[in-house]
Amino acid sequence: MTSDTVSYEQAPQETVMSLGDVAALAGAIRAEIGKAVVGQTETVEHLLIALLARGHVLLEGPPGTAKTFLAQCFAATLGLDFGRIQFTPDLMPGDILGSNLFNFQTSQFTLTRGPIFCDLLLADEINRTPPKTQAALLEAMQERRVTLDGERHALPGHFMVVATQNPIESQGVYPLPEAQLDRFLFKQLVDYPSIEEERRIVARFGENRGAVTPAQLGIAAVALPAQLDAAAEAVRGVTLADEVTDYIVRLVRATRESADLASGASPRAAVLLAGGARARAALEGRSYVVPDDVKALAASVLRHRLLLSPAAEIEGKPIEALVAELVEQTEAPR
């Protein structure tokens, strides 16, 4: 685990940010990531929304599409403590959480912290480890703490999981259980770049021999932890009108009533969708949520929470198309 943590002493103890300040900070983070990452604009936007909404993100895409590198650059721009776990079939829960080891000099057990004790955790290829090990993240993602030998240990306040998985391979992988998928705010699909973006990638990195780090590409922290706290606090102040709240609830409940779906979204999905919509509004400098915020995030919030009915599977209906239909059929407030 590497760390480029910015000291809290560099920022005022109390920082108050306006929504304009939040939008400006997000712009600085985007620009810094752009020094190293070509394209991936939508994915970067979802990471920013999740950061402000205190949510987790699952990135799904084929190998070589910079999912891991993007997570590293994102952490570097925030100046947060970054931890990475490479999930493998032989990984055990203790490899993630840590363990209490007996110290013969003091005759006491001492906690050896695992890599989960960080601000931003990259769970690389999370579907390559068995369910027993995947379950080690459940408490951490929901309650931001872990329990070892009956003792609870708090995780850092900025704790965020960015997980990656490869949708192509079907051998040696373990699908994530619904309980864990439901803890991710977004499932973001990372696709291949456009031809122009791929030309820029090859031009920028074609001469490099071996992997490069964000620091080698000039990525530096542009946000302090105190600023991130203030930005999250500003997001909580964004107005969510009763009409928009009702719209979110009706949209989520519609997934449970659709004949094409065997299982719909949970109430947690509605709560997370509301939080994400608030963050999206803040990034656009608005002090209120509009239905378009909800519509823009609906697919990313819902796609991993829905199970197709057998008939819909036979017909090959994509989840995204069903979500688009539900959005179209659910009347939005004017």
N, C-alpha and C positions, 0 to 999 in steps of 0.2 A: 504494500500500500504506500502510495506516494502522497506527499502533502505539499501544497503551495499556499497554505492558509494565510490570509491577510489578517494582521493583528487587529483586534477590536479597539486597541488603543489609538489607532489611526483615525477613528471616526468619533463623533460626539456620542456621548452616552445615550442621548435621546435624539432620534432623527425623525422628523416629520416630513412626509413627501406628499406633494399634490399629485393628481392624476397626470398632469403634464410632466412632472418629474419622473413618474413611473414609465411613461411612454418614452421619455428621453433616455432613461437607463436601459430600457429594452432595445432601443436603437443602437446604443453603444455596444451592447452584448452581441447583437446581430452583426454589426460591423466587424467586431473583433473575431467572431467565428468565421466570417467571410474571408479573413486573411488566409485561412487554411482549407476550409470546406467549400467546394464548388456546388452551387445549387442547394437542394434539400431545404428550400425556403419553408415549405409547409411543416416539415419535421421540426425545424428550429422553432417555428411559431408554437407548435404543440408543446415543446419542451419549456418554452417561456411561460405558457399558460399554466402548465402543470406546476412549475416552480412557484408561481404566484398563488395558485390555488392549493398548494401543499399536497399535490397528488403524485402518483407514480405513472410511468410510461412504459409500455411494451412496444418495442420496435421489431417489426417482422419484415424480413426481406432476404433476398438471395445473398450468398457470400460476396464480399468484395464491393459492397455498396456503401462503405464507410460508416456503418452503424456504430461500431466500437470507437472509431476515431472521432466521430461527431460527439459522442458522450464524453470523451476525454477533453476535447476542445471546449465543450460546454462547461465542464467542471473548472477548467483552467481560467475561463473568463470570469467565473464567480469567486475565485480565490477560496474555494471550499476544499475541505479534506476529501480526497478522492480515493475510493477503494474499489478494487476489481476482484471478482471471483470468476474463475473459469470453471463452469459447471461441467462435470464429467460423471460417468456412471458410477465411479467408486468414491465420489465425494460423500462425506458424512455430515450430519448436522453440526457436530462439534468443529468441523473445519470451517464452518461459517460463523457460528456463534462464539466459539472459544470454549474453555473449560476451566474448572477449578483444579489446580495441580497442588499436590502436597509439597510444602517447602520443609525439607528436613532440618534446615538451620533454625527456622523459627517455630517448627512443629505446628504450622498452620497451613490451611489451604489458601492459595493465592489465585486470583482470577487472571487468567491469560486471555485477553480479549481477542476475538476473531476479527476478520476483516469487515464484518458488518458494522462495527463501531466506527462509522465515518459519516460525513455529511452527504455525499453523493456516492451511491453504490452502483457500480456497473455489474449486473448479473448476466455475464456473457454466456450465450447459448443455454438459457435457463431450462429448456426442455430436454437437455441431455442428461439430467440427473433424475434418479428415482423420486417418486412422490414423497417418501419419508424425508428426503433432504429438501425437496421443494417446500415442504410444510414448515421448515425452519424459518421461512420468511413471513409466515402468516401473521404472527403477533407483531413482528417488527413493522410490517407495512400498515397494519391497522392502528396499533396503539403506540408505535414508535418506542418500543421497549422490548427487551428479551428477558426470559426467565431461565436461570441456570441453577440447578439444584435447589429449586424452591425460592430463590432470591431474584427479585426483579432489578433490572439494570436499565436505566433510561438511555436512549440513544440521543444524539445531538438534535437540537431543535430544527435544523434544516434537513434532517434525514429524508432522502429521496432515492427511490430505486428506479434506475433505467435498465430494463432488461432487454435482451435481444434473443431472437430465435430465427431459425432458418426454416421456411415453409416447404422447401423442396424435398428434403430427406425424410423418409419414413422409417428407416431402420436405425435402431439405437437411440430412439427418442421416446420421451414419455410426455404425452399431452398434459398440459397444465390442468388441474382440477378446477371446476367452476368456482369454488370458494376462493381460489387464488386469483383467477382471472378477474373476479368481481372487485378485487382490491386495486386493480389498475384503473386510473382515471381514463387513460387513452390506450387504444391499440392502434398504433400508427403504422401504415404500410409504407415501407421504403422501397421504391421501385428503381429500376435502372435510370441513369441520367439521360437527358436528351443528347442528340448527336453533337450539338454545340457545346454543351456542358462536358461531354466526354472528351472533346478536343482540348478544352481548357484544362481538364484533369491531367491528360497525357502531357500537355505542354508544361504544366506546373511541376509535375512529379516524375516525368519520364527519365530525368537524368539522375534522380536519387537512387542510391544503392542501399537497399535495406530500408527498414521502417524509420520514419521521422516522428519526432515528438511535437506536441503543440508549442513547447518552448522554442524549439529549433525554427519554427515557422513564425516566431514573433508574437505568439499569443500570450497576452498578459491579463492579469485580473483587472477588470474595470468596475467591479462592484464590491463593496464591503459588506460583511455579514449584517451590520446594523442597517445598511440601506435595503437589503433584502427583507429584513424584518419590517421596516417602515413601508416598503412597497406592498408586502402582503397585508399589512394593516390598512393601507389605502384601498386595496381591493375589497376588503370586507365592508368598506363604507359605500361601495357602489350599490345603487338602489335596484332592488328586484321587485317590481310592481306585482301586486296580487294577480293581475291578469296574466303576466308572464309566468308566475309561479303555477297558476292553473294550467297554462299551456304545457309547461314541462311535465306536470303530473299526468295530464291527459295523453301526452305523447308516450310516456313510459308505460302507462297502463294499457295503451293500445297494443303494445308488443305482447301483452299477456292474453289479448283477446283475438289475435290474428290466427286464422286457420292454417297459415303457412308456417307457424312457429310452434314447436313442441314445448318450448320454455321461453318465457319473456324476461324482461329486465327487472331487477330488484329495486326496492325503494332507495337503496344506496346509489343506484344509477341516477335517480332523479336528483339526489342531494349533490352528487359529484358533477352532474350536468349543470346544475345551478351555479356551483362554485366556478366551474370552467367558463361559463357564460359571463360571470362577473369579471373574471380575469381578462377575457377577450375584450370586454367593453373598456376596461381600464387601459389596455394596450393601445386602444384606439382613441384614448383621451376622453371617453364618455363617462359620465357619472351615473349612468343608468343602463340597464340591459334592454336590448330590443329583441324581438323574435328572431331576427337574422343571426344573432349570436348563438341562439339555441340551434337553429337549423345548420349553421356552419360546423358545429361540433357534434351533431347527433350521430353521424356514422362512426366517428372515432370513439365515442363514448359507448355506443350500443353494440357494435359489431362483434365484440368478444363475449358479450353477455347473452346472446341469443342462440338458440338451437333450432335448426330447421326441422319441420315435420317430415316424416318419411316420404309423403307425397311430394313435398317441395324439393327434397333431396333428389328424388328420382327425376324430377323435371329439371334439376340443375339450376335452380334459382339462386343467384348470389345474394348474400346477406345485405350488401350495400344497396341493391335494387329494392329489397323489401323495406329497408329503412327509409329510402327515398319515397316509396309509396306511402308509408305511414306518415311521413312529414307532410306529404302533399294532401293526405286525407284528413289530417288533424288541423282544425281551423285555428289559425293564429290570431291573436288580438291585433286590432288596428291602432 
